[in-house]
Amino acid sequence: MKKRSVILSALSALTLLLAGCGSSGSSASDSSTADAAKTADSAAESTADSAAESTAESTADSTAEPAEVKTIKAATMGSPSPYIVVEEDGTVTGYDFKVLNEVFNRLPQYKLETVVTDIGSVFTGVQSGLYDIGVNNFSYNAERAETYLYSFPYDTVSYVFLTKDGSVKSFEDAAGKSFHGTAGISVTNAIEAWNEKNPDKAIKVEYVESGTNIAQEVYDGTVEFTIMDKAMAVEYEKNYSYGLTAVDVPEEEARTIADNSWTYYLFAKENDALRQEINAVLKQLREDGTLTKYGNEVFGFDTAPDASQYEKTIN
């Protein structure tokens, strides 16, 4: 319809123009009129074809399928606070996930899904491929590195003995004293190793489920001491005002808890491509001050690892 209107308009305009020129040269005028009509018709067809093509392209663009977004599953045991916190609605927060959520905000090709399970299932699930990432404020140790890949670090940790009276300043001081620990975590592993090497100075270990408030147990006398991350000790004191005494774990003994002072995300050996993508963003977060900002927000102090830790992965 639009094409016909264009043709008729062109012919009307040409007829008026010829009428103003008088009657002489009528044959030439007829010929010119016919040529003009053909030209107008051709132009109209070209315009209509272009419009149709443009409309078709626009429609195709609007109905095109969006790029596929891949779901990445991160597994955690849901504690300890303030690193990992499970809210009443099931949302997982805390420092570890504050960082990880920002990582995936910068990787739009992925959607992060979080699964809360027991610590053993975190390890086996990552290794089997059921989960893509293990998230539990993991420290590095050489034995674990034989099975899993470590990300760039995202946090710096230090450890303290926590007692009522400050009487425990070393593993030797803790000999014969009661301790509650979760199987498989770094602190419990270190005490087990101490007991194996020093059976005459063994620490009394009783295993408990993850999420147990160990500081509360020290406070009420259920156990005589515990070892925890300094940031956790600060968090407990801030929330509960237990009045417990924190003493730094000596550097040599701290290395039996973890080979270094950093914490990492874990991946299966076959999942290096994802690790590299996440590492690139972790390096950005270190460089642009995001890790420092998050440390100050969650712990009250900067826990960003040293910049040298982002030059090469640990394994």
WOPELIN-V258420 format. One record per helix or strand of 2 or more residues. SS is the DSSP state (alpha for helix, beta for strand). FROM is the first residue (numbers start at 0). TO is the last residue. If there is no record, write none. Layout:
ss: <SS	SS>
from: <FROM	FROM>
to: <TO	TO>
This chain:
ss: <alpha	alpha	beta	beta	beta	alpha	beta	alpha	beta	alpha	beta	beta	beta	beta	alpha	alpha	beta	alpha	beta	alpha	beta	alpha	beta	alpha	alpha	alpha>
from: <1	25	69	84	91	94	109	118	132	141	147	154	158	177	185	198	203	213	225	229	244	250	261	271	289	306>
to: <18	62	75	85	92	104	115	127	137	144	149	155	162	180	196	200	206	219	228	239	247	256	267	286	297	309>
